[in-house]
Amino acid sequence: MSNYDSYPHPNNPSAPRRLTRTEGDKMVAGVCSGVAHHLGMDPTIVRLLMVAATVFTGGCAALVYLAGWWLMPRG
């Protein structure tokens, strides 16, 4: 089972994509890699953006990460 099984098949682009935490490419909980795969980005970029956001928001971005950990289903 790959990380992309929850994504729509290329022949059916109208199927909804689900935002899920990835299990195979995770560092802590898979939130950043799940967001990266959902947006079609490199997970390292999203992780760096999350670290920068956490520093510049005084830790508020860490609360967003925790909310994603709690709310996003495993994929």
N, C-alpha and C positions, 0 to 999 in steps of 0.2 A: 504494500500500500504506500503510495507516494504522498508527498505533502500537498499535491495538487488535486487529490481526489474530490475535494469539496468544491472545486471550481467547475464551471459549466463546460461541457464538451464543446470543442470548437465548432461542431456542426449545429449546436443549439445555443447561440449567443444570447438568447432572450432568457435563459434560465438564470435565476438570481444567484449571485455569489454570496457566500456566507463569510463573515469576518470571524475567523477562528484562530486560536493559539496553536502554533505548530509544535509538535513534539520532537521532530527530528533535527531541527535547526535552532534549538533554543539555548540561551545562556543562563537565564534565571527561570522565567515562566513561559517564554515563547510569545509574549505579547508583541514585542517589537518585530520579531520575524513574521508573525501573523499579519501585522499591519503592513509590513513590507511586501509580503506576497500578495496581499489584497490589492495594494497600489501598484504592483509590478516594479518594485524598487529593490535595491540591494539591502539586505538586513543590516549591514554594517552602517550604512548611511542613516537609517532610522535610529539605530542605537546611539550614534554620535549626536544626532539631533535631540534625542531624549535626554542625554547627559547634559547637553548645552541648555536645554529648556529647564532642566532641574536646577542647574546652577543659577541661571538668570531669573528664575521665578521664585527663588528662595525655597525651593522644595515642593512647590505646588504641582509640578509635573510628576513628581514621584507619587502623589495622591492619584493622579490620573492613571499612572501605570498600575497602581494597586487596584483601582476600580476596574481596569481592563482585565487584570488577573482574575478578579472575582466574577466579572460579568461575561467575559468571552468564553464560549465553550471550547473544549479541546478539539483539535482537528486532526 
